[in-house]
Structure formats: C-alpha cells, structure tokens
Amino acid sequence: MLMNKSRATGLGACCREPGSQNGNPGLRFWMSWTTESRNIEAAGPYPDAAYVHVLFLNGFNLFDWAGQVFVVGHQFAELDESSHDHDAHLDGAAAVEHGREHRHAVLGEDIGRPAYPQKAPQTQHSGTLRLETTYHQPGGDPVKEQTLCPENAPPSPLSLDTLPGLAILAVLCAVLAAALPLAAQEKPGADTPAAQSRDETRLALEERVYIASKIYSLIPVFFAHWKGVPDLDLEAAYKQYLAQALATDGRREFDLATLEFVAKLHNGHTQFWDPWFADQARPKLFGARYLDGRWVATWSDHPGIKTGDVIAAIDRQPIEQFYEEHGKYFPGSSESQVRSRLFDWGFFFPRKFTVTLQDGREVQIERKRDPSANLPEKTTEGRWLDEPALAYIKIPSFDDPKFENAAIEFVRKFQKAKALIVDVRGNGGGGTPSDLTRSLMDRSHRYWMETSPANISLIRVEVGNDPGYHLDYRFQYPAEPARDTIYTGKLFILTDSNCASACEDFVMPFKDNKRAIIVGETTWGSSGLPFVQHFKNGMVFAIGTKREYFPDGSEFEGVGIKPDVEITPRAEDLHSGKDAVLEKAAELAKTTTTVR
C-alpha cells in the first residue's frame, strides 16, 4: 500500500484463507487507516517539526494505548492541520491525540529511530507498508509471513465495517491486554513513595508481585524479537521467575531472578536495570573484552593491571568458569553481546577480590569510592593526521546532540581533505545522527527494513489466542537522495564490537552503498527503540519494540555490520599502545586512489 500525500485509506477486513490448517493462521488482511499529523509548537528545538499521532483500523487504534504509538507510513511533507480531512475516514470514531512527544516519528523522516527531534525535511518521501504475520511453532521453523492485500481487495463476510460494536470491543480488549493481571494490580504500599521508606535491601510482597507481573505483561505487547527465541516458552519462564521472585524479600535475590528472566528473551535492547544493584559494582577499576579466546584488559585505572594484560582467574576461579556461572543473567542478541556484559556491568565482582593474570601475577582489587572523583567528560575530537591529505574525527557517543553537531563542524573544517577517517569505535549509540550521515553522503542511500509487533485483539481471537502467533508490521523505506552533503572525498569508518544501536544506524548506509570503506571489527548487532517502564523504587525495564533487517531483508539482529577490512585488536597491540585499526585505515587512505 502506498501512502499518498497527507493520508491513506483502504478497506478494512480480515478472513481465514481457504484450506488453512491448524498451526498456520492463514490470515490475510485489508486495512482501513488514516493518519493525522499536526504542527506542535513546543515539540523540541525545531518548532516546524510535525508529528504523526494516531493510526486507526476501522475506527480503533492499532497500537497499545498505554504505551508508545508506532506510526505506519513514511510520506509526509510540511502540512498544516487544514490539509488533513481525517474525520470522514474514522467511521465515527473520535480522533485521539496523545499528549506525548513521539521523537521517532518526525515527519516520517526518522520513524522508529531513537532520535531527538530532527529538522523537518524539505522534500517529500514515499514508502511501502506491508502487514505481515509470523507464526513460531515451538521447536519448528517460523511460517512464512503473510503480506497485506492491495487496497482494492474485496471485503470478506467478517468485515469490521459490518461490526462497529466489535471494533469498539477490540479497543477495550487492547487496553485491557496491556493492563496488569489481577494479581499485579497496585495495592497500598506497592511501588509507592511510602514503600521507599523501608529498608532498600528488602522488597515487600506487593512490590515484588507488581514489578514482576508488570514486566511480564509488557512482553506480549511490545516485544519485537520473537524470531530470535522461537523455542521460548514464555509462560513456563514466567512461572519459574515468579516462584523465585516470591521466595524471598531480598532485593538482590529479586534482581537476580528478574535479570535471569529477561535474559531469556535474548535481545540486546531488552533488559532490566536496578540502580541500587548497579551501584554495588562501582567504581569499576578496569575493563576487559573477550578477544581471540582470551579475556584481555582494554582499559585500567588500577596500577597493577595494564591495558593488554590477559586475565586468567577471579579469586582463583578460572575466568571462563566465572563467566559461565554468571552469563545467564546478561541480555544479548548474540554470544559476543552477552560476554561483553561481564565487565561492562560488573555486577558480580565483590568489593574485594583477586585477579590472577596470565603471566602469574596476582593483583588485589579493592573498590573504594572517591567522592571527589569525576568521570572524564566525553567530547568529539578532530585533528589532521597529514594536512591537507588526511583528517581524523572520533565520535564517542550519539546520546546527546552535541556529539553529532561537533562532528559536523569538524566535517566542515576538513571538507577539503583528500581522505577522512571517522572513528566510531566504542560508540554505544543514542539518537540516530541523520544530519551527520547526510553531511558525508554523496549518493542515494537506503535505511533498515523494520518490523514491530501489531496487537489486534480481534485477530488474536481469530487464531485461538495461540501464544506462538505473532503479528508484525513491516516497514520498508525508500532510498533517500543525497542532500546537504559537505564532504565528498575518500571516506573511511572505524568500527568495533561496541559500535551499537544508533552508531550502527550511522554505519549501515555507508556499508550498503559502498560510500565508505569500513575498517575494524563487526559491530554490536542490535537495535530496538525500547519502550521503557520506570518503577518508583528506581528499577527500569526496557523492551525492544522493533527488529531491524538490512535493506535487502537479511538478518542484522545478533549479526552486526561486517567491516570491509577486518582488523581485530590483539593483546600485544593493546599492551604496546599500537592502534592497528587506525594504522590500517591511514595506509588505505594513501593507497586508495578514488572514492568508491
């Protein structure tokens, strides 16, 4: 279905395909839907940003009313409210405006991206929408997705147009589905300010039930990564989790049970976080990565451990055994993601412990807090490596617009350089840096293909409320032509396994259209625009609401973006301070004669 101008409408119906069998829903769908967008004066730093608010299927909202609204479609121009004749297409249902900022839906430009508001684009775009289903049979392969029928498809006898009362009921069902189970309804003392006056190391029964059931209730609504866990029995996992959560009132024990339950979803953007628990891991005096079968120190603030040292044991327990004991608590879409959490999170290292290094040295670690210690401020850096031939920009993060803005200023400064190296190693993401991408892009480029769960109660009834059935929206975006380009010379991008999320949003288009040569390691391999549930005791549950694929439809989640030139750091290089990745990129900049 092509989205035209300011709105798109169609015929809404669903039916079972003739001959469909048990285990394969065999559904096809027609959608009647209307978008509404309007100007919001205080949307952010850009007052001309317009936001899409509501999507309807014959008068009822397709998305969960209790959470984020996911917007289907991509073609939007700068439109005023008068250009939307939406009321005539809602079958009498009142238009709903959600009083929250949908940062990911600015004019359809950054739909699904965890970005701060972007400037309104001056050009129009169009996109294609397909509504698809995935049926995961436990122990079997997923059934092929079903696609949305064309707009002119004939209505079936089960058309929602003939069932306005059922449509209204579906709205209520969708709302109730997102509500807490009866046992998890909030009671006096559960997740309230009064509860926080108690001993922080203990959690009341009501509080544990509320948090555990709330986490469980959000998963069927928002989780977008069932494809990654086809054999997961969510009900059995929840029962086990609940038994552990209710067995003791200890906060640490509750946190461990919750971490283990959430980790079973095997997704890098779905995780549980308790600042109280995480605070016990501070300060972290050194970090390590799993490189070439060894745990290698990658940074250290402790005099006894040097960058490049190989760690053999923790409190005389072999390091690999130590990892195996605690790995079940770490979320990740791949084994490498799970391994990275061991030192990044540092939850399971005691205040005092002994590190045994491969060379036989034993180092005593005692983590003491220094109230006067301040974390070094992260900044975007830029410098000439060989003026005027080669320039270098390092971007540590995209979690604040200042990093992207500073990088663009360096791009302007170095726009006459013959070659430019952009280093995003260690950049864990934040907001998608669309403006930075445009400043370096000299050709048309594509974005991810994405899926996000569709929670339609009527369809769940149609398939017998089968827990193995999941309906997804699939978003396919058009290529964006080059515009606002600043730099057109030879481009090299440095990556590692810690380049994640929005950092991968930045890297992927350059890899896909060969605008840049990617040097280094395969990236993290996860994105998800998480829905975030905050609890009043400080706990946080984030759940990945979208699953990304490369533009050709191939898997990205748990795979990552592979470099064109692979260079894996070695312990010996780290120990000597040699940056083999940067050196290789600089060498290629001299020997590569033309832009690809």
For each residue, the residues with C-beta under 8 A, 3 or more apart:
1: 8 10 31 128 129 130 148 150 151
2: 8 75 126 128
3: 8 35 73 74 75 126 127 129
4: 7 8 75 126
5: 75 77 83
6: 35 37 76 77 79 83 84
7: 4 34 35 84 85 86 89
8: 1 2 3 4 33 34 35 73
9: 32 33 34 89
10: 1 30 31 32 33 151
11: 30 32 151 152 153 155 159 161
12: 30 31 32 33 57 58 159 160 161
13: 29 30 153 155 156 158 159 160 161
14: 27 28 29 30 156 158 160 458 459 462
15: 27 28 156 157 158
16: 20 25 26 27 462
17: 20 26 27 28
18:
19: 26
20: 16 17 24 25 26 27
21: 24 26
22:
23: 135 137 143
24: 20 21 135 143
25: 16 20 133 135 146 462 463 466 469
26: 16 17 19 20 21 146
27: 14 15 16 17 20 133 146 459 462 463
28: 14 15 17 146 149 153
29: 13 14 131 146 148 149 459
30: 10 11 12 13 14 148 149 151 153 155
31: 1 10 12 57 131 148
32: 9 10 11 12 56 57 58 89 91 160 161
33: 8 9 10 12 55 56 57 62 72
34: 7 8 9 54 55 56 86 89 90
35: 3 6 7 8 52 54 55 71 72 73 84 86
36: 52 53 54 84 86 95 97
37: 6 50 51 52 53 76 79 84 107
38: 50 51 53 81 84 97
39: 48 50 80 81
40: 43 49 50 51 101
41: 47
42: 47
43: 40 46 47 49 51 101 117
44: 49 101 103 116 117
45: 116 117
46: 43 49 117 118 119 120
47: 41 42 43
48: 39 78 119 120
49: 40 43 44 46 106 107 117 118 119 120
50: 37 38 39 40 76 78 79 106 107 120
51: 37 38 40 43 101 102 105 106 107
52: 35 36 37 55 71 73 76 102 105 107 108 111
53: 36 37 38 69 71 96 97 98 102
54: 34 35 36 61 69 95 96 97 98
55: 33 34 35 52 61 62 63 69 70 71 72
56: 32 33 34 59 60 61 62 90 93
57: 12 31 32 33 60 61 62 160 167 456
58: 12 32 91 160 161 167
59: 56 90 91 92 93 164 167 168
60: 56 57 93 167 168 170 171 174
61: 54 55 56 57 65 69 96 171 174
62: 33 55 56 57 72 454 455 456
63: 55 67 68 69 70 455
64: 67 68 174 177 178 221 222 455
65: 61 96 171 174 175 178
66: 175 178 179 221
67: 63 64 178 218 221 222 531
68: 63 64 100 102 531 545
69: 53 54 55 61 63 98 102 105
70: 55 63 112 452 473 545 546
71: 35 52 53 55 102 104 105 108 111
72: 33 35 55 62 129 473 475
73: 3 8 35 52 76 108 111 127 129
74: 3 108 111 125 126 127 475 477 478
75: 2 3 4 5 108 124 125 126 127
76: 6 37 50 52 73 79 107 108 109 124 125
77: 5 6 107 123 124
78: 48 50 107 120 122
79: 6 37 50 76 83 84
80: 39 83
81: 38 39 84
82:
83: 5 6 79 80
84: 6 7 35 36 37 38 79 81
85: 7 88 89
86: 7 34 35 36 89 90 95
87: 90 95
88: 85
89: 7 9 32 34 85 86
90: 34 56 59 86 87 93 94 95
91: 32 58 59 161 164 167
92: 59 164
93: 56 59 60 90 167
94: 90
95: 36 54 86 87 90
96: 53 54 61 65
97: 36 38 53 54
98: 53 54 69 102
99:
100: 68
101: 40 43 44 51 117
102: 51 52 53 68 69 71 98 105
103: 44 106 110 114 115 116 117
104: 71 110 111 112 113 114 115 529
105: 51 52 69 71 102 108 110 111
106: 49 50 51 103 109 110 115 117 118 120
107: 37 49 50 51 52 76 77 78 120 121
108: 52 71 73 74 75 76 105 111 125 127
109: 76 106 118 120 121 125 434
110: 103 104 105 106 113 115 118 432 434
111: 52 71 73 74 104 105 108 475
112: 70 104 450 452 475 529 546
113: 104 110 431 432 434 502 505 529
114: 103 104 429 430 431 432 501 502 529 530
115: 103 104 106 110 118 431 432 434 502
116: 44 45 103 401 431
117: 43 44 45 46 49 101 103 106
118: 46 49 106 109 110 115 434 435
119: 46 48 49 435
120: 46 48 49 50 78 106 107 109
121: 107 109 125
122: 78
123: 77 481 483
124: 75 76 77
125: 74 75 76 108 109 121 477 478 480
126: 2 3 4 74 75 478
127: 3 73 74 75 108 475 476 477 478
128: 1 2 476 478
129: 1 3 72 73 148 473 474 475 476
130: 1 147 148 473 474 476
131: 29 31 147 148 454 471 473 474
132: 145 146 147 148 451 471 472 473 474
133: 25 27 145 146 469 470 471 472
134: 142 143 145 226 227 470 471 472
135: 23 24 25 142 143 466 468 469 470
136: 140 142 226 227 230 468 469 470
137: 23 140 141 142 143 230 468
138: 230 231 233 468
139: 230 231
140: 136 137 230
141: 137 230
142: 134 135 136 137 227 230
143: 23 24 134 135 137
144:
145: 132 133 134 472 474
146: 25 26 27 28 29 132 133
147: 130 131 132
148: 1 29 30 31 129 130 131 132
149: 28 29 30 153
150: 1 153
151: 1 10 11 30
152: 11
153: 11 13 28 30 149 150
154:
155: 11 13 30 159 161
156: 13 14 15 159
157: 15
158: 13 14 15 163
159: 11 12 13 155 156 162 163
160: 12 13 14 32 57 58 163 164 166 167 458
161: 11 12 13 32 58 91 155 164
162: 159
163: 158 159 160 166 167
164: 59 91 92 160 161 167 168
165: 168 169
166: 160 163 169 170 458
167: 57 58 59 60 91 93 160 163 164 170 171 458
168: 59 60 164 165 171 172
169: 165 166 172 173 457
170: 60 166 167 173 174 456 457 458
171: 60 61 65 167 168 174 175
172: 168 169 175 176
173: 169 170 176 177 457 458
174: 60 61 64 65 170 171 177 178 455 456 457
175: 65 66 171 172 178 179
176: 172 173 179
177: 64 173 174 220 221 455 457
178: 64 65 66 67 174 175 217 218 221 455
179: 66 175 176 217
180: 184 185 186 210 213 214 217
181: 184 185 213 216 217
182: 185
183: 209 213
184: 180 181 209 210 212 213 214 217
185: 180 181 182 210
186: 180 190 191 192 210
187: 190 206 210
188: 192 194 206
189: 192 194 195 204 206 207
190: 186 187 195 204 206 207 209 210
191: 186 195 207 210 211 535 536 537
192: 186 188 189 195 196 536
193: 196 197 536
194: 188 189 197
195: 189 190 191 192 198 204 207 536 537
196: 192 193 200 536 537
197: 193 194
198: 195 202 204
199: 202
200: 196 251 276
201: 250 251 252
202: 198 199 249 250 251
203: 207 208 211 249 250 251 254 537
204: 189 190 195 198 207 208 249
205: 208 209 246 249
206: 187 188 189 190 209 210
207: 189 190 191 195 203 204 210 211 537
208: 203 204 205 211 212 245 246 249 254
209: 183 184 190 205 206 212 213 245 246
210: 180 184 185 186 187 190 191 206 207 213 214
211: 191 203 207 208 214 215 254 258 535 539
212: 184 208 209 215 216 241 242 245 258
213: 180 181 183 184 209 210 216 217 242
214: 180 184 210 211 217 218 533 535 541
215: 211 212 218 219 258 261 262 272 533 541
216: 181 212 213 219 238 241 242
217: 178 179 180 181 184 213 214 220 221
218: 67 178 214 215 221 222 223 531 533 541 543
219: 215 216 222 223 234 265 543
220: 177 217 223 234 455
221: 64 66 67 177 178 217 218 453 455
222: 64 67 218 219 453 531 543 544 545
223: 218 219 220 226 265 267 270 453 543 544 545
224: 451 452 453 472 528 544 545 546 547
225: 228 229 265 266 267 270 333 528 544 547 557
226: 134 136 223 229 230 232 470
227: 134 136 142 230 547
228: 225 265 266 267 333 547 557 558
229: 225 226 232 264 265 266
230: 136 137 138 139 140 141 142 226 227
231: 138 139
232: 226 229 237 264 265
233: 138 236 237
234: 219 220 237 238 467
235: 238 239 467
236: 233 239 240
237: 232 233 234 240 241 261 264
238: 216 234 235 241 242 261
239: 235 236 242 243
240: 236 237 243 244 261
241: 212 216 237 238 244 245 257 258 260 261
242: 212 213 216 238 239 245 246
243: 239 240 246 247
244: 240 241 247 253 256 257 260
245: 208 209 212 241 242 254 257 258
246: 205 208 209 242 243
247: 243 244 253
248: 253 254
249: 202 203 204 205 208 254
250: 201 202 203 253 254
251: 200 201 202 203 254 255 274 276 277
252: 201 255 256 277
253: 244 247 248 250 256 257
254: 203 208 211 245 248 249 250 251 257 258
255: 251 252 258 259 272 274 276 277
256: 244 252 253 259 260 329
257: 241 244 245 253 254 260 261
258: 211 212 215 241 245 254 255 261 262 272 274
259: 255 256 262 263 272 329 330
260: 241 244 256 257 263 264 328 329
261: 215 237 238 240 241 257 258 264
262: 215 258 259 265 270 271 272 331 541
263: 259 260 266 328 329 330 331 332 338
264: 229 232 237 260 261
265: 219 223 225 228 229 232 262 270 331
266: 225 228 229 263 331 332 333 558
267: 223 225 228 270 331 332 333 526 528 544 557
268: 271 331 332 333 334 337 500 524 525 526 528 544 557 558
269: 501 526 527 528 529 530 542 543 544
270: 223 225 262 265 267 331 528 530 542 543 544
271: 262 268 331 541 542
272: 215 255 258 259 262 539 540 541 542
273: 278 539 540 541 542
274: 251 255 258 277 278 538 539 540
275: 278 279 538 539 540
276: 200 251 255 279 280 537 538
277: 251 252 255 274 280 281 347
278: 273 274 275 281 282 345 347
279: 275 276 282
280: 276 277 347
281: 277 278 284 345 346 347 349
282: 278 279 346 367 369
283: 301 367 368 369 370 373
284: 281 287 343 346 367
285: 300 301 302 305 365 367
286: 297 299 300 301 302 305 343
287: 284 297 298 299 300 343 344
288: 295 296 297 298 311 342 343
289: 295 296 298 340 343 497
290: 293 294 295 296 336 339 340
291: 294 295 296 568 569 570 571
292: 568 570 571
293: 290
294: 290 291 310 311 358 571
295: 288 289 290 291 310 311 319 320 323 343
296: 288 289 290 291 308 309 310 311 571 574
297: 286 287 288 300 305 306 307 308 309 310 311 574
298: 287 288 289 307 574
299: 286 287 307
300: 285 286 287 297 305 306 307 309
301: 283 285 286
302: 285 286 305 363 365
303:
304: 355 361 363 364
305: 285 286 297 300 302 309 355 357 363
306: 297 300 309 575
307: 297 298 299 300 574 575 577
308: 296 297 571 572 573 574 575 576
309: 296 297 300 305 306 357 358 359 571 575
310: 294 295 296 297 357 358 359 571
311: 288 294 295 296 297 314 319 355 356 357 358
312: 318 319 356 357 358
313: 316 317 318 319 322 354 355 356
314: 311 317 319 322 349 353 354 355 356
315: 350 353 354
316: 313 354 356
317: 313 314 321 322 325
318: 312 313 321 322
319: 295 311 312 313 314 322 323
320: 295 323 324
321: 317 318 324 325
322: 313 314 317 318 319 325 326 342 348
323: 295 319 320 326 327 339 342
324: 320 321 327
325: 317 321 322
326: 322 323 329 330 342 347 348
327: 323 324 330 338 339 342
328: 260 263
329: 256 259 260 263 326 347 348
330: 259 263 326 327 337 338 341 342 345
331: 262 263 265 266 267 268 270 271 337 338 341
332: 263 266 267 268 335 336 337 338 339 340 341 526
333: 225 228 266 267 268 337 525 526 557 558
334: 268 337 338 525 558 559 560
335: 332 338 339
336: 290 332 339 340 497 525
337: 268 330 331 332 333 334 340 341 524 525 526 558
338: 263 327 330 331 332 334 335 341
339: 290 323 327 332 335 336 342
340: 289 290 332 336 337 343 344 497 498
341: 330 331 332 337 338 344 345
342: 288 322 323 326 327 330 339 345 346 348
343: 284 286 287 288 289 295 340 346
344: 287 340 341
345: 278 281 330 341 342
346: 281 282 284 342 343 349
347: 277 278 280 281 326 329
348: 322 326 329 342
349: 281 314 346 353 365 367
350: 315 353
351: 366 367
352: 364 365 366 367
353: 314 315 349 350 365
354: 313 314 315 316 362 363 364 365
355: 304 305 311 313 314 362 363 365
356: 311 312 313 314 316 360 361 362 363
357: 305 309 310 311 312 360 361 362 363
358: 294 309 310 311 312
359: 309 310
360: 356 357
361: 304 356 357
362: 354 355 356 357
363: 302 304 305 354 355 356 357
364: 304 352 354
365: 285 302 349 352 353 354 355
366: 351 352
367: 282 283 284 285 349 351 352
368: 283
369: 282 283 373
370: 283 373
371:
372:
373: 283 369 370
374:
375:
376:
377:
378: 396 397 403
379: 396 403 406
380: 393 394 395 396 402 403 406 407 410
381: 393 394
382: 391 392 393 394 406 407 410 413 414
383: 391 392
384: 387 388 390 391 392 414 417
385: 390 391 392 421 586
386: 389 390 586
387: 384 390 391
388: 384 416 417 418
389: 386 417 418 419 589 590
390: 384 385 386 387 417 418 419 420 421 586 589 590
391: 382 383 384 385 387 410 413 414 417 419 420 421
392: 382 383 384 385 420 421 423 582
393: 380 381 382 407 410 411 414 420 421 422 423
394: 380 381 382 423 424
395: 380 398 403 404 407 422 423 424 427 436
396: 378 379 380 403 426 427
397: 378 400 403 427 428 429 430
398: 395 403 404 427 429 430 431 432 433 502 503 506
399: 403 428 429 430 431
400: 397 403 430
401: 116 404 405 431
402: 380 405 406
403: 378 379 380 395 396 397 398 399 400 406 407 430
404: 395 398 401 407 408 431 433 435 436
405: 401 402 408 409
406: 379 380 382 402 403 409 410
407: 380 382 393 395 403 404 410 411 422 433 436
408: 404 405 411 412 435 436 439 486
409: 405 406 412 413
410: 380 382 391 393 406 407 413 414
411: 393 407 408 414 415 420 436 439 440 486 487
412: 408 409 415 486
413: 382 391 409 410
414: 382 384 391 393 410 411 417 420 487
415: 411 412 486 487 489
416: 388
417: 384 388 389 390 391 414 420 487 489
418: 388 389 390 489 490 589
419: 389 390 391 489 490 491 492 589 590 592
420: 390 391 392 393 411 414 417 440 487 489 490 491 492
421: 385 390 391 392 393 492 493 494 582 585 586 589
422: 393 395 407 440 491 492 493 494 516
423: 392 393 394 395 493 494 582
424: 394 395 427 493 494 495 499 503 506 507
425: 494 495 496 498 499 520 581
426: 396 496 498 499
427: 395 396 397 398 424 498 499 500 503
428: 397 399 498 499 500 501 503
429: 114 397 398 399 500 501 502 503 504 505 527
430: 114 397 398 399 400 403 501 502
431: 113 114 115 116 398 399 401 404 502
432: 110 113 114 115 398 502 505 506
433: 398 404 407 436 437 502 505 506
434: 109 110 113 115 118 437 438
435: 118 119 404 408 438 439 484
436: 395 404 407 408 411 433 439 440 506
437: 433 434 440 441 445 506 509 510
438: 434 435 441 482 483 484 485
439: 408 411 435 436 484 485 486 487
440: 411 420 422 436 437 485 486 487 491 510 515 516
441: 437 438 445 482 485 509 510 515
442: 482 485 488 515 595
443: 482 513 515
444: 479 480 481 482 513
445: 437 441 479 480 482 509 510 512 513 515
446: 477 479 480 509 512 513 551
447: 477 480 508 509 551
448: 477 505 508 527 548 549 550 551 556
449: 474 475 476 477 548 549 550 551 553
450: 112 474 475 546 547 548 549
451: 132 224 472 473 474 475 546 547 549
452: 70 112 224 472 473 475 545 546 547
453: 221 222 223 224 470 471 472 473 545
454: 62 131 471 472 473
455: 62 63 64 174 177 178 220 221 460 471
456: 57 62 170 174 459 460 471
457: 169 170 173 174 177 460 461
458: 14 160 166 167 170 173 461 462
459: 14 27 29 456 462 463 471
460: 455 456 457 463 465 469
461: 457 458 464 465
462: 14 16 25 27 458 459
463: 25 27 459 460 466 469
464: 461
465: 460 461
466: 25 135 463 469
467: 234 235
468: 135 136 137 138
469: 25 133 135 136 460 463 466
470: 133 134 135 136 226 453
471: 131 132 133 134 453 454 455 456 459
472: 132 133 134 145 224 451 452 453 454 547
473: 70 72 129 130 131 132 451 452 453 454
474: 129 130 131 132 145 449 450 451
475: 72 74 111 112 127 129 449 450 451 452
476: 127 128 129 130 449
477: 74 125 127 446 447 448 449
478: 74 125 126 127 128
479: 444 445 446
480: 125 444 445 446 447 483
481: 123 444
482: 438 441 442 443 444 445 485
483: 123 438 480
484: 435 438 439
485: 438 439 440 441 442 482 488
486: 408 411 412 415 439 440
487: 411 414 415 417 420 439 440 491
488: 442 485 595
489: 415 417 418 419 420 595
490: 418 419 420 589 592 594 595
491: 419 420 422 440 487 510 515 516 517 595
492: 419 420 421 422 516 517 518 519 585 588 589
493: 421 422 423 424 507 510 516 517 518 519
494: 421 422 423 424 425 519 520 581 582 585
495: 424 425 499 507 518 519 520 521 522 523 561 563
496: 425 426 499 520 521 523 569 581
497: 289 336 340 521 522 523 524 560
498: 340 425 426 427 428 524
499: 424 425 426 427 428 495 496 503 504 507 523 524 561
500: 268 427 428 429 503 504 523 524 526
501: 114 269 428 429 430 504 505 524 526 527 528
502: 113 114 115 398 429 430 431 432 433 505 506 527
503: 398 424 427 428 429 499 500 506 507 523 524
504: 429 499 500 501 507 508 523 524 525 526 527 556 560 561
505: 113 429 432 433 448 501 502 508 527
506: 398 424 432 433 436 437 502 503 509 510
507: 424 493 495 499 503 504 510 511 518 523 561
508: 447 448 504 505 511 512 550 556 561
509: 437 441 445 446 447 506 512 513 515
510: 437 440 441 445 491 493 506 507 513 514 515 516 518
511: 507 508 514 516 518 561 564
512: 445 446 508 509 550 551
513: 443 444 445 446 509 510
514: 510 511 596
515: 440 441 442 443 445 491 509 510 595 596
516: 422 440 491 492 493 510 511 596
517: 491 492 493 564 565 585 588 592 596
518: 492 493 495 507 510 511 561 562 563 564 565
519: 492 493 494 495 563 564 565 567 581 584 585 588
520: 425 494 495 496 563 565 566 567 581
521: 495 496 497 563 566 567 568 569 581
522: 495 497 525 559 560 561 562 563 566
523: 495 496 497 499 500 503 504 507 560 561
524: 268 337 497 498 499 500 501 503 504 560
525: 268 333 334 336 337 504 522 556 557 558 559 560 561
526: 267 268 269 332 333 337 500 501 504 544 557 558
527: 269 429 448 501 502 504 505 544 546 548 556 557
528: 224 225 267 268 269 270 501 543 544 545 546 547
529: 104 112 113 114 269 544 545 546
530: 114 269 270 542 543 544 545
531: 67 68 218 222 542 543 545
532: 540 541 542
533: 214 215 218 540 541 542 543
534: 539 540
535: 191 211 214 538 539 540 541
536: 191 192 193 195 196
537: 191 195 196 203 207 276
538: 274 275 276 535
539: 211 272 273 274 275 534 535
540: 272 273 274 275 532 533 534 535
541: 214 215 218 262 271 272 273 532 533 535
542: 269 270 271 272 273 530 531 532 533
543: 218 219 222 223 269 270 528 530 531 533
544: 222 223 224 225 267 268 269 270 526 527 528 529 530 547
545: 68 70 222 223 224 452 453 528 529 530 531
546: 70 112 224 450 451 452 527 528 529
547: 224 225 227 228 450 451 452 472 528 544 557
548: 448 449 450 527 556 557
549: 448 449 450 451 553 554 555 556 557
550: 448 449 508 512 553 554 555 556
551: 446 447 448 449 512
552:
553: 449 549 550
554: 549 550
555: 549 550 558 559
556: 448 504 508 525 527 548 549 550 559 560 561
557: 225 228 267 268 333 525 526 527 547 548 549
558: 228 266 268 333 334 337 525 526 555
559: 334 522 525 555 556
560: 334 497 504 522 523 524 525 556
561: 495 499 504 507 508 511 518 522 523 525 556
562: 518 522 566
563: 495 518 519 520 521 522 566 567
564: 511 517 518 519
565: 517 518 519 520 584 588
566: 520 521 522 562 563
567: 519 520 521 563 580 581 584
568: 291 292 521
569: 291 496 521 573 574 580 581
570: 291 292 573 574 580
571: 291 292 294 296 308 309 310 574 575
572: 308 575 576
573: 308 569 570 576 578 579 580
574: 296 297 298 307 308 569 570 571 577 578
575: 306 307 308 309 571 572
576: 308 572 573
577: 307 574
578: 573 574 583
579: 573 582 583
580: 567 569 570 573 583 584
581: 425 494 496 519 520 521 567 569 584 585
582: 392 421 423 494 579 585 586
583: 578 579 580 586 587
584: 519 565 567 580 581 587 588
585: 421 492 494 517 519 581 582 588 589
586: 385 386 390 421 582 583 589 590
587: 583 584 590 591
588: 492 517 519 565 584 585 591 592
589: 389 390 418 419 421 490 492 585 586 592
590: 389 390 419 586 587
591: 587 588
592: 419 490 517 588 589
593:
594: 490
595: 442 488 489 490 491 515
596: 514 515 516 517
